[in-house]
Amino acid sequence: RRNGVGFYAMRHTFETVAGECLDQVAVNSVMGHVDQSMASHYRETIGDDRLRRVADHVRTWLYTPSV
């Protein structure tokens, strides 16, 4: 156990890295954020391909060795 390294630090890092995939709607969905915008009232689903792209982007960042 270390100070500052916990569940919310992980969420913060995930949000930061996932945001680089340029699909904030999909990132928010993965994070479980509630969207109160008018667009969200009309949005029925977010495609699995978009959600997968977010997860794959973070996975690639996490497991790619740094030089």
N, CA, C and O atoms as a Tripos MOL2 file, in Angstrom:
@<TRIPOS>MOLECULE
protein
  268   267    67     0     0
PROTEIN
NO_CHARGES

@<TRIPOS>ATOM
      1 N           0.8510   -1.1840    0.0000 N.3       1 ARG1
      2 CA          0.0000    0.0000    0.0000 C.3       1 ARG1
      3 C           0.8870    1.2350    0.0000 C.2       1 ARG1
      4 O           1.8420    1.3410    0.7690 O.2       1 ARG1
      5 N           0.5380    2.1820   -0.9010 N.am      2 ARG2
      6 CA          1.2640    3.4530   -0.9590 C.3       2 ARG2
      7 C           0.2570    4.5960   -0.9910 C.2       2 ARG2
      8 O          -0.8140    4.4700   -1.5860 O.2       2 ARG2
      9 N           0.5970    5.6950   -0.3600 N.am      3 ASN3
     10 CA         -0.2690    6.8690   -0.3920 C.3       3 ASN3
     11 C          -0.3850    7.4040   -1.8150 C.2       3 ASN3
     12 O           0.6060    7.4680   -2.5410 O.2       3 ASN3
     13 N          -1.5810    7.7820   -2.2060 N.am      4 GLY4
     14 CA         -1.8030    8.3660   -3.5230 C.3       4 GLY4
     15 C          -1.9450    7.3550   -4.6400 C.2       4 GLY4
     16 O          -2.1730    7.7280   -5.7910 O.2       4 GLY4
     17 N          -1.8130    6.0700   -4.3130 N.am      5 VAL5
     18 CA         -1.9580    5.0300   -5.3350 C.3       5 VAL5
     19 C          -3.1350    4.1520   -4.9100 C.2       5 VAL5
     20 O          -3.0080    3.2750   -4.0560 O.2       5 VAL5
     21 N          -4.2650    4.4130   -5.5260 N.am      6 GLY6
     22 CA         -5.4600    3.6670   -5.1700 C.3       6 GLY6
     23 C          -6.4430    3.6740   -6.3130 C.2       6 GLY6
     24 O          -6.0960    3.9560   -7.4610 O.2       6 GLY6
     25 N          -7.6660    3.3620   -5.9790 N.am      7 PHE7
     26 CA         -8.7130    3.2270   -6.9780 C.3       7 PHE7
     27 C          -8.8990    4.5190   -7.7760 C.2       7 PHE7
     28 O          -8.9810    4.4750   -9.0030 O.2       7 PHE7
     29 N          -8.9650    5.6570   -7.1040 N.am      8 TYR8
     30 CA         -9.2130    6.9110   -7.8150 C.3       8 TYR8
     31 C          -8.0100    7.3680   -8.6130 C.2       8 TYR8
     32 O          -8.1710    8.0420   -9.6310 O.2       8 TYR8
     33 N          -6.8270    7.0260   -8.1860 N.am      9 ALA9
     34 CA         -5.6310    7.3150   -8.9980 C.3       9 ALA9
     35 C          -5.6800    6.5050  -10.2840 C.2       9 ALA9
     36 O          -5.2940    6.9940  -11.3460 O.2       9 ALA9
     37 N          -6.1530    5.2680  -10.1910 N.am     10 MET10
     38 CA         -6.2910    4.4270  -11.3730 C.3      10 MET10
     39 C          -7.3380    5.0150  -12.3280 C.2      10 MET10
     40 O          -7.1190    5.0480  -13.5390 O.2      10 MET10
     41 N          -8.4600    5.4730  -11.7970 N.am     11 ARG11
     42 CA         -9.5000    6.0810  -12.6260 C.3      11 ARG11
     43 C          -8.9880    7.3590  -13.2910 C.2      11 ARG11
     44 O          -9.2790    7.6110  -14.4600 O.2      11 ARG11
     45 N          -8.2350    8.1520  -12.5560 N.am     12 HIS12
     46 CA         -7.6730    9.3880  -13.1030 C.3      12 HIS12
     47 C          -6.7390    9.0760  -14.2740 C.2      12 HIS12
     48 O          -6.8040    9.7250  -15.3180 O.2      12 HIS12
     49 N          -5.8860    8.0960  -14.0940 N.am     13 THR13
     50 CA         -4.9530    7.7090  -15.1500 C.3      13 THR13
     51 C          -5.7060    7.1450  -16.3460 C.2      13 THR13
     52 O          -5.3940    7.4780  -17.4900 O.2      13 THR13
     53 N          -6.6900    6.2960  -16.0920 N.am     14 PHE14
     54 CA         -7.4740    5.7160  -17.1860 C.3      14 PHE14
     55 C          -8.1420    6.8120  -18.0060 C.2      14 PHE14
     56 O          -8.0760    6.7960  -19.2350 O.2      14 PHE14
     57 N          -8.7780    7.7560  -17.3380 N.am     15 GLU15
     58 CA         -9.4670    8.8610  -18.0350 C.3      15 GLU15
     59 C          -8.4810    9.6710  -18.8700 C.2      15 GLU15
     60 O          -8.7820   10.0340  -20.0070 O.2      15 GLU15
     61 N          -7.3190    9.9540  -18.3190 N.am     16 THR16
     62 CA         -6.3120   10.7390  -19.0250 C.3      16 THR16
     63 C          -5.8190   10.0180  -20.2690 C.2      16 THR16
     64 O          -5.7710   10.6060  -21.3500 O.2      16 THR16
     65 N          -5.4560    8.7620  -20.1280 N.am     17 VAL17
     66 CA         -4.9260    7.9890  -21.2480 C.3      17 VAL17
     67 C          -6.0210    7.7040  -22.2680 C.2      17 VAL17
     68 O          -5.7940    7.8460  -23.4690 O.2      17 VAL17
     69 N          -7.1910    7.3080  -21.8130 N.am     18 ALA18
     70 CA         -8.2910    6.9810  -22.7230 C.3      18 ALA18
     71 C          -8.7220    8.1960  -23.5310 C.2      18 ALA18
     72 O          -9.1470    8.0550  -24.6780 O.2      18 ALA18
     73 N          -8.6200    9.3710  -22.9590 N.am     19 GLY19
     74 CA         -8.9970   10.5870  -23.6680 C.3      19 GLY19
     75 C          -8.1870   10.8170  -24.9230 C.2      19 GLY19
     76 O          -8.6220   11.5430  -25.8170 O.2      19 GLY19
     77 N          -7.0130   10.2090  -25.0030 N.am     20 GLU20
     78 CA         -6.1690   10.3540  -26.1850 C.3      20 GLU20
     79 C          -6.7520    9.6450  -27.4100 C.2      20 GLU20
     80 O          -6.3130    9.8990  -28.5320 O.2      20 GLU20
     81 N          -7.7290    8.7640  -27.2120 N.am     21 CYS21
     82 CA         -8.3270    8.0620  -28.3560 C.3      21 CYS21
     83 C          -9.3690    8.9260  -29.0650 C.2      21 CYS21
     84 O          -9.9320    8.5140  -30.0790 O.2      21 CYS21
     85 N          -9.6250   10.1200  -28.5340 N.am     22 LEU22
     86 CA        -10.4770   11.1360  -29.1670 C.3      22 LEU22
     87 C         -11.9430   10.7350  -29.3080 C.2      22 LEU22
     88 O         -12.6130   11.1850  -30.2370 O.2      22 LEU22
     89 N         -12.4490    9.9080  -28.4140 N.am     23 ASP23
     90 CA        -13.8690    9.5610  -28.3920 C.3      23 ASP23
     91 C         -14.3590    9.6960  -26.9570 C.2      23 ASP23
     92 O         -14.5360    8.7010  -26.2540 O.2      23 ASP23
     93 N         -14.5770   10.9450  -26.5270 N.am     24 GLN24
     94 CA        -14.9140   11.2030  -25.1340 C.3      24 GLN24
     95 C         -16.2380   10.5880  -24.7310 C.2      24 GLN24
     96 O         -16.4080   10.2060  -23.5730 O.2      24 GLN24
     97 N         -17.1790   10.4830  -25.6550 N.am     25 VAL25
     98 CA        -18.4660    9.8550  -25.3410 C.3      25 VAL25
     99 C         -18.2440    8.4010  -24.9340 C.2      25 VAL25
    100 O         -18.8270    7.9380  -23.9540 O.2      25 VAL25
    101 N         -17.4070    7.6810  -25.6760 N.am     26 ALA26
    102 CA        -17.1210    6.2820  -25.3470 C.3      26 ALA26
    103 C         -16.3310    6.1850  -24.0430 C.2      26 ALA26
    104 O         -16.5830    5.2920  -23.2330 O.2      26 ALA26
    105 N         -15.3830    7.0920  -23.8350 N.am     27 VAL27
    106 CA        -14.6080    7.0870  -22.5840 C.3      27 VAL27
    107 C         -15.5490    7.2950  -21.4030 C.2      27 VAL27
    108 O         -15.4570    6.5770  -20.4070 O.2      27 VAL27
    109 N         -16.4450    8.2580  -21.5000 N.am     28 ASN28
    110 CA        -17.3890    8.5150  -20.4130 C.3      28 ASN28
    111 C         -18.2500    7.3000  -20.1250 C.2      28 ASN28
    112 O         -18.5500    7.0070  -18.9680 O.2      28 ASN28
    113 N         -18.6460    6.5980  -21.1640 N.am     29 SER29
    114 CA        -19.4510    5.3970  -20.9720 C.3      29 SER29
    115 C         -18.6730    4.3220  -20.2260 C.2      29 SER29
    116 O         -19.1920    3.7040  -19.2970 O.2      29 SER29
    117 N         -17.4310    4.1000  -20.6330 N.am     30 VAL30
    118 CA        -16.5950    3.1090  -19.9530 C.3      30 VAL30
    119 C         -16.3860    3.4950  -18.4900 C.2      30 VAL30
    120 O         -16.3790    2.6340  -17.6100 O.2      30 VAL30
    121 N         -16.2170    4.7810  -18.2360 N.am     31 MET31
    122 CA        -15.9790    5.2650  -16.8800 C.3      31 MET31
    123 C         -17.2410    5.2530  -16.0190 C.2      31 MET31
    124 O         -17.1650    5.3530  -14.7940 O.2      31 MET31
    125 N         -18.4130    5.1290  -16.6730 N.am     32 GLY32
    126 CA        -19.6630    5.1310  -15.9290 C.3      32 GLY32
    127 C         -20.1600    6.5250  -15.6100 C.2      32 GLY32
    128 O         -20.9800    6.6980  -14.7090 O.2      32 GLY32
    129 N         -19.6720    7.5280  -16.3390 N.am     33 HIS33
    130 CA        -20.1150    8.9010  -16.1130 C.3      33 HIS33
    131 C         -21.4980    9.1150  -16.7210 C.2      33 HIS33
    132 O         -21.8050    8.6060  -17.7990 O.2      33 HIS33
    133 N         -22.3110    9.8640  -16.0210 N.am     34 VAL34
    134 CA        -23.6530   10.1800  -16.4890 C.3      34 VAL34
    135 C         -23.5850   11.4780  -17.2910 C.2      34 VAL34
    136 O         -23.0310   12.4750  -16.8300 O.2      34 VAL34
    137 N         -24.1430   11.4520  -18.4740 N.am     35 ASP35
    138 CA        -24.1440   12.6050  -19.3720 C.3      35 ASP35
    139 C         -25.5400   13.2150  -19.3670 C.2      35 ASP35
    140 O         -26.5030   12.5530  -19.7520 O.2      35 ASP35
    141 N         -25.6620   14.4660  -18.9350 N.am     36 GLN36
    142 CA        -26.9590   15.1280  -18.8640 C.3      36 GLN36
    143 C         -27.2390   16.0090  -20.0830 C.2      36 GLN36
    144 O         -28.1910   16.7890  -20.0800 O.2      36 GLN36
    145 N         -26.4120   15.8870  -21.1240 N.am     37 SER37
    146 CA        -26.6000   16.7220  -22.3060 C.3      37 SER37
    147 C         -27.8280   16.2710  -23.0990 C.2      37 SER37
    148 O         -28.3250   15.1590  -22.9220 O.2      37 SER37
    149 N         -28.3000   17.1480  -23.9670 N.am     38 MET38
    150 CA        -29.4350   16.8110  -24.8250 C.3      38 MET38
    151 C         -29.0720   15.6520  -25.7560 C.2      38 MET38
    152 O         -29.9030   14.7860  -26.0310 O.2      38 MET38
    153 N         -27.8320   15.6420  -26.2360 N.am     39 ALA39
    154 CA        -27.3930   14.5670  -27.1290 C.3      39 ALA39
    155 C         -27.5360   13.2040  -26.4660 C.2      39 ALA39
    156 O         -27.8820   12.2260  -27.1280 O.2      39 ALA39
    157 N         -27.2700   13.1320  -25.1590 N.am     40 SER40
    158 CA        -27.3640   11.8360  -24.4770 C.3      40 SER40
    159 C         -28.7940   11.3180  -24.4350 C.2      40 SER40
    160 O         -29.0180   10.1090  -24.3750 O.2      40 SER40
    161 N         -29.7690   12.2340  -24.4680 N.am     41 HIS41
    162 CA        -31.1730   11.7970  -24.4650 C.3      41 HIS41
    163 C         -31.5430   11.1340  -25.7860 C.2      41 HIS41
    164 O         -32.4420   10.2950  -25.8250 O.2      41 HIS41
    165 N         -30.8700   11.4950  -26.8540 N.am     42 TYR42
    166 CA        -31.1480   10.9330  -28.1650 C.3      42 TYR42
    167 C         -30.2560    9.7370  -28.4940 C.2      42 TYR42
    168 O         -30.5660    8.9750  -29.4100 O.2      42 TYR42
    169 N         -29.1720    9.5640  -27.7730 N.am     43 ARG43
    170 CA        -28.2210    8.4810  -28.0350 C.3      43 ARG43
    171 C         -28.7510    7.1920  -27.4290 C.2      43 ARG43
    172 O         -28.8950    7.0760  -26.2120 O.2      43 ARG43
    173 N         -29.0380    6.2340  -28.2830 N.am     44 GLU44
    174 CA        -29.5680    4.9480  -27.8170 C.3      44 GLU44
    175 C         -28.4440    4.0300  -27.3320 C.2      44 GLU44
    176 O         -28.5460    3.4310  -26.2610 O.2      44 GLU44
    177 N         -27.3970    3.9240  -28.1050 N.am     45 THR45
    178 CA        -26.2890    3.0390  -27.7350 C.3      45 THR45
    179 C         -24.9690    3.6580  -28.1730 C.2      45 THR45
    180 O         -24.9240    4.6170  -28.9430 O.2      45 THR45
    181 N         -23.9170    3.0780  -27.6610 N.am     46 ILE46
    182 CA        -22.5600    3.3770  -28.1240 C.3      46 ILE46
    183 C         -22.0200    2.0530  -28.6280 C.2      46 ILE46
    184 O         -22.0100    1.0650  -27.8940 O.2      46 ILE46
    185 N         -21.5760    2.0260  -29.8580 N.am     47 GLY47
    186 CA        -21.1540    0.7750  -30.4880 C.3      47 GLY47
    187 C         -20.0120    0.0850  -29.7550 C.2      47 GLY47
    188 O         -19.1210    0.7270  -29.1980 O.2      47 GLY47
    189 N         -20.0680   -1.2310  -29.7730 N.am     48 ASP48
    190 CA        -19.0150   -2.0240  -29.1410 C.3      48 ASP48
    191 C         -17.6470   -1.7030  -29.7250 C.2      48 ASP48
    192 O         -16.6450   -1.7550  -29.0120 O.2      48 ASP48
    193 N         -17.5900   -1.3710  -31.0110 N.am     49 ASP49
    194 CA        -16.3120   -1.0440  -31.6350 C.3      49 ASP49
    195 C         -15.7000    0.2040  -31.0060 C.2      49 ASP49
    196 O         -14.4810    0.2840  -30.8530 O.2      49 ASP49
    197 N         -16.5290    1.1770  -30.6400 N.am     50 ARG50
    198 CA        -16.0280    2.3870  -29.9940 C.3      50 ARG50
    199 C         -15.5280    2.0900  -28.5850 C.2      50 ARG50
    200 O         -14.4850    2.6010  -28.1770 O.2      50 ARG50
    201 N         -16.2560    1.2760  -27.8450 N.am     51 LEU51
    202 CA        -15.8420    0.9100  -26.4900 C.3      51 LEU51
    203 C         -14.5600    0.0850  -26.5300 C.2      51 LEU51
    204 O         -13.6640    0.2700  -25.7060 O.2      51 LEU51
    205 N         -14.4850   -0.8190  -27.4880 N.am     52 ARG52
    206 CA        -13.2890   -1.6500  -27.6550 C.3      52 ARG52
    207 C         -12.0840   -0.7850  -27.9900 C.2      52 ARG52
    208 O         -10.9860   -1.0360  -27.4930 O.2      52 ARG52
    209 N         -12.2740    0.2430  -28.8380 N.am     53 ARG53
    210 CA        -11.1790    1.1410  -29.2200 C.3      53 ARG53
    211 C         -10.6050    1.8420  -27.9870 C.2      53 ARG53
    212 O          -9.3900    2.0050  -27.8750 O.2      53 ARG53
    213 N         -11.4720    2.2530  -27.0670 N.am     54 VAL54
    214 CA        -11.0160    2.8870  -25.8230 C.3      54 VAL54
    215 C         -10.1920    1.8920  -25.0040 C.2      54 VAL54
    216 O          -9.0830    2.2030  -24.5690 O.2      54 VAL54
    217 N         -10.7410    0.7040  -24.7990 N.am     55 ALA55
    218 CA        -10.0460   -0.3150  -24.0010 C.3      55 ALA55
    219 C          -8.7200   -0.7140  -24.6410 C.2      55 ALA55
    220 O          -7.7110   -0.8550  -23.9510 O.2      55 ALA55
    221 N          -8.7240   -0.8940  -25.9540 N.am     56 ASP56
    222 CA         -7.5000   -1.2850  -26.6530 C.3      56 ASP56
    223 C          -6.4350   -0.1960  -26.5700 C.2      56 ASP56
    224 O          -5.2480   -0.4920  -26.4360 O.2      56 ASP56
    225 N          -6.8610    1.0650  -26.6500 N.am     57 HIS57
    226 CA         -5.9010    2.1720  -26.5580 C.3      57 HIS57
    227 C          -5.2080    2.1700  -25.1930 C.2      57 HIS57
    228 O          -3.9880    2.3130  -25.1100 O.2      57 HIS57
    229 N          -5.9920    2.0080  -24.1280 N.am     58 VAL58
    230 CA         -5.4110    1.9930  -22.7800 C.3      58 VAL58
    231 C          -4.5430    0.7510  -22.5960 C.2      58 VAL58
    232 O          -3.4660    0.8350  -22.0060 O.2      58 VAL58
    233 N          -4.9910   -0.3820  -23.0870 N.am     59 ARG59
    234 CA         -4.2120   -1.6200  -22.9730 C.3      59 ARG59
    235 C          -2.8710   -1.4850  -23.6960 C.2      59 ARG59
    236 O          -1.8390   -1.9090  -23.1760 O.2      59 ARG59
    237 N          -2.8870   -0.9030  -24.8780 N.am     60 THR60
    238 CA         -1.6460   -0.6980  -25.6300 C.3      60 THR60
    239 C          -0.7070    0.2170  -24.8630 C.2      60 THR60
    240 O           0.4900   -0.0540  -24.7650 O.2      60 THR60
    241 N          -1.2540    1.3120  -24.3130 N.am     61 TRP61
    242 CA         -0.4350    2.2400  -23.5150 C.3      61 TRP61
    243 C           0.1690    1.5160  -22.3070 C.2      61 TRP61
    244 O           1.3410    1.7090  -21.9810 O.2      61 TRP61
    245 N          -0.6280    0.6950  -21.6580 N.am     62 LEU62
    246 CA         -0.1930    0.0340  -20.4250 C.3      62 LEU62
    247 C           0.8800   -1.0100  -20.6720 C.2      62 LEU62
    248 O           1.8250   -1.1310  -19.8930 O.2      62 LEU62
    249 N           0.7400   -1.7600  -21.7490 N.am     63 TYR63
    250 CA          1.6410   -2.8950  -21.9730 C.3      63 TYR63
    251 C           2.7240   -2.6730  -23.0150 C.2      63 TYR63
    252 O           3.4780   -3.5970  -23.3190 O.2      63 TYR63
    253 N           2.8220   -1.4760  -23.5690 N.am     64 THR64
    254 CA          3.8970   -1.1780  -24.5070 C.3      64 THR64
    255 C           5.1100   -0.7060  -23.7120 C.2      64 THR64
    256 O           5.0320    0.2850  -22.9870 O.2      64 THR64
    257 N           6.2350   -1.4160  -23.8470 N.am     65 PRO65
    258 CA          7.4250   -1.0100  -23.0940 C.3      65 PRO65
    259 C           7.9060    0.3690  -23.5310 C.2      65 PRO65
    260 O           7.9460    0.6800  -24.7220 O.2      65 PRO65
    261 N           8.2670    1.1840  -22.5570 N.am     66 SER66
    262 CA          8.7870    2.5080  -22.8860 C.3      66 SER66
    263 C          10.2590    2.3880  -23.2390 C.2      66 SER66
    264 O          10.9700    1.5220  -22.7270 O.2      66 SER66
    265 N          10.6970    3.2580  -24.1080 N.am     67 VAL67
    266 CA         12.0850    3.1960  -24.5890 C.3      67 VAL67
    267 C          12.9810    4.0010  -23.6900 C.2      67 VAL67
    268 O          14.1870    4.0740  -23.9250 O.2      67 VAL67
@<TRIPOS>BOND
     1     1     2 1
     2     2     3 1
     3     3     4 2
     4     3     5 am
     5     5     6 1
     6     6     7 1
     7     7     8 2
     8     7     9 am
     9     9    10 1
    10    10    11 1
    11    11    12 2
    12    11    13 am
    13    13    14 1
    14    14    15 1
    15    15    16 2
    16    15    17 am
    17    17    18 1
    18    18    19 1
    19    19    20 2
    20    19    21 am
    21    21    22 1
    22    22    23 1
    23    23    24 2
    24    23    25 am
    25    25    26 1
    26    26    27 1
    27    27    28 2
    28    27    29 am
    29    29    30 1
    30    30    31 1
    31    31    32 2
    32    31    33 am
    33    33    34 1
    34    34    35 1
    35    35    36 2
    36    35    37 am
    37    37    38 1
    38    38    39 1
    39    39    40 2
    40    39    41 am
    41    41    42 1
    42    42    43 1
    43    43    44 2
    44    43    45 am
    45    45    46 1
    46    46    47 1
    47    47    48 2
    48    47    49 am
    49    49    50 1
    50    50    51 1
    51    51    52 2
    52    51    53 am
    53    53    54 1
    54    54    55 1
    55    55    56 2
    56    55    57 am
    57    57    58 1
    58    58    59 1
    59    59    60 2
    60    59    61 am
    61    61    62 1
    62    62    63 1
    63    63    64 2
    64    63    65 am
    65    65    66 1
    66    66    67 1
    67    67    68 2
    68    67    69 am
    69    69    70 1
    70    70    71 1
    71    71    72 2
    72    71    73 am
    73    73    74 1
    74    74    75 1
    75    75    76 2
    76    75    77 am
    77    77    78 1
    78    78    79 1
    79    79    80 2
    80    79    81 am
    81    81    82 1
    82    82    83 1
    83    83    84 2
    84    83    85 am
    85    85    86 1
    86    86    87 1
    87    87    88 2
    88    87    89 am
    89    89    90 1
    90    90    91 1
    91    91    92 2
    92    91    93 am
    93    93    94 1
    94    94    95 1
    95    95    96 2
    96    95    97 am
    97    97    98 1
    98    98    99 1
    99    99   100 2
   100    99   101 am
   101   101   102 1
   102   102   103 1
   103   103   104 2
   104   103   105 am
   105   105   106 1
   106   106   107 1
   107   107   108 2
   108   107   109 am
   109   109   110 1
   110   110   111 1
   111   111   112 2
   112   111   113 am
   113   113   114 1
   114   114   115 1
   115   115   116 2
   116   115   117 am
   117   117   118 1
   118   118   119 1
   119   119   120 2
   120   119   121 am
   121   121   122 1
   122   122   123 1
   123   123   124 2
   124   123   125 am
   125   125   126 1
   126   126   127 1
   127   127   128 2
   128   127   129 am
   129   129   130 1
   130   130   131 1
   131   131   132 2
   132   131   133 am
   133   133   134 1
   134   134   135 1
   135   135   136 2
   136   135   137 am
   137   137   138 1
   138   138   139 1
   139   139   140 2
   140   139   141 am
   141   141   142 1
   142   142   143 1
   143   143   144 2
   144   143   145 am
   145   145   146 1
   146   146   147 1
   147   147   148 2
   148   147   149 am
   149   149   150 1
   150   150   151 1
   151   151   152 2
   152   151   153 am
   153   153   154 1
   154   154   155 1
   155   155   156 2
   156   155   157 am
   157   157   158 1
   158   158   159 1
   159   159   160 2
   160   159   161 am
   161   161   162 1
   162   162   163 1
   163   163   164 2
   164   163   165 am
   165   165   166 1
   166   166   167 1
   167   167   168 2
   168   167   169 am
   169   169   170 1
   170   170   171 1
   171   171   172 2
   172   171   173 am
   173   173   174 1
   174   174   175 1
   175   175   176 2
   176   175   177 am
   177   177   178 1
   178   178   179 1
   179   179   180 2
   180   179   181 am
   181   181   182 1
   182   182   183 1
   183   183   184 2
   184   183   185 am
   185   185   186 1
   186   186   187 1
   187   187   188 2
   188   187   189 am
   189   189   190 1
   190   190   191 1
   191   191   192 2
   192   191   193 am
   193   193   194 1
   194   194   195 1
   195   195   196 2
   196   195   197 am
   197   197   198 1
   198   198   199 1
   199   199   200 2
   200   199   201 am
   201   201   202 1
   202   202   203 1
   203   203   204 2
   204   203   205 am
   205   205   206 1
   206   206   207 1
   207   207   208 2
   208   207   209 am
   209   209   210 1
   210   210   211 1
   211   211   212 2
   212   211   213 am
   213   213   214 1
   214   214   215 1
   215   215   216 2
   216   215   217 am
   217   217   218 1
   218   218   219 1
   219   219   220 2
   220   219   221 am
   221   221   222 1
   222   222   223 1
   223   223   224 2
   224   223   225 am
   225   225   226 1
   226   226   227 1
   227   227   228 2
   228   227   229 am
   229   229   230 1
   230   230   231 1
   231   231   232 2
   232   231   233 am
   233   233   234 1
   234   234   235 1
   235   235   236 2
   236   235   237 am
   237   237   238 1
   238   238   239 1
   239   239   240 2
   240   239   241 am
   241   241   242 1
   242   242   243 1
   243   243   244 2
   244   243   245 am
   245   245   246 1
   246   246   247 1
   247   247   248 2
   248   247   249 am
   249   249   250 1
   250   250   251 1
   251   251   252 2
   252   251   253 am
   253   253   254 1
   254   254   255 1
   255   255   256 2
   256   255   257 am
   257   257   258 1
   258   258   259 1
   259   259   260 2
   260   259   261 am
   261   261   262 1
   262   262   263 1
   263   263   264 2
   264   263   265 am
   265   265   266 1
   266   266   267 1
   267   267   268 2
@<TRIPOS>SUBSTRUCTURE
     1 ARG1         2 RESIDUE 1 A ARG
     2 ARG2         6 RESIDUE 1 A ARG
     3 ASN3        10 RESIDUE 1 A ASN
     4 GLY4        14 RESIDUE 1 A GLY
     5 VAL5        18 RESIDUE 1 A VAL
     6 GLY6        22 RESIDUE 1 A GLY
     7 PHE7        26 RESIDUE 1 A PHE
     8 TYR8        30 RESIDUE 1 A TYR
     9 ALA9        34 RESIDUE 1 A ALA
    10 MET10       38 RESIDUE 1 A MET
    11 ARG11       42 RESIDUE 1 A ARG
    12 HIS12       46 RESIDUE 1 A HIS
    13 THR13       50 RESIDUE 1 A THR
    14 PHE14       54 RESIDUE 1 A PHE
    15 GLU15       58 RESIDUE 1 A GLU
    16 THR16       62 RESIDUE 1 A THR
    17 VAL17       66 RESIDUE 1 A VAL
    18 ALA18       70 RESIDUE 1 A ALA
    19 GLY19       74 RESIDUE 1 A GLY
    20 GLU20       78 RESIDUE 1 A GLU
    21 CYS21       82 RESIDUE 1 A CYS
    22 LEU22       86 RESIDUE 1 A LEU
    23 ASP23       90 RESIDUE 1 A ASP
    24 GLN24       94 RESIDUE 1 A GLN
    25 VAL25       98 RESIDUE 1 A VAL
    26 ALA26      102 RESIDUE 1 A ALA
    27 VAL27      106 RESIDUE 1 A VAL
    28 ASN28      110 RESIDUE 1 A ASN
    29 SER29      114 RESIDUE 1 A SER
    30 VAL30      118 RESIDUE 1 A VAL
    31 MET31      122 RESIDUE 1 A MET
    32 GLY32      126 RESIDUE 1 A GLY
    33 HIS33      130 RESIDUE 1 A HIS
    34 VAL34      134 RESIDUE 1 A VAL
    35 ASP35      138 RESIDUE 1 A ASP
    36 GLN36      142 RESIDUE 1 A GLN
    37 SER37      146 RESIDUE 1 A SER
    38 MET38      150 RESIDUE 1 A MET
    39 ALA39      154 RESIDUE 1 A ALA
    40 SER40      158 RESIDUE 1 A SER
    41 HIS41      162 RESIDUE 1 A HIS
    42 TYR42      166 RESIDUE 1 A TYR
    43 ARG43      170 RESIDUE 1 A ARG
    44 GLU44      174 RESIDUE 1 A GLU
    45 THR45      178 RESIDUE 1 A THR
    46 ILE46      182 RESIDUE 1 A ILE
    47 GLY47      186 RESIDUE 1 A GLY
    48 ASP48      190 RESIDUE 1 A ASP
    49 ASP49      194 RESIDUE 1 A ASP
    50 ARG50      198 RESIDUE 1 A ARG
    51 LEU51      202 RESIDUE 1 A LEU
    52 ARG52      206 RESIDUE 1 A ARG
    53 ARG53      210 RESIDUE 1 A ARG
    54 VAL54      214 RESIDUE 1 A VAL
    55 ALA55      218 RESIDUE 1 A ALA
    56 ASP56      222 RESIDUE 1 A ASP
    57 HIS57      226 RESIDUE 1 A HIS
    58 VAL58      230 RESIDUE 1 A VAL
    59 ARG59      234 RESIDUE 1 A ARG
    60 THR60      238 RESIDUE 1 A THR
    61 TRP61      242 RESIDUE 1 A TRP
    62 LEU62      246 RESIDUE 1 A LEU
    63 TYR63      250 RESIDUE 1 A TYR
    64 THR64      254 RESIDUE 1 A THR
    65 PRO65      258 RESIDUE 1 A PRO
    66 SER66      262 RESIDUE 1 A SER
    67 VAL67      266 RESIDUE 1 A VAL
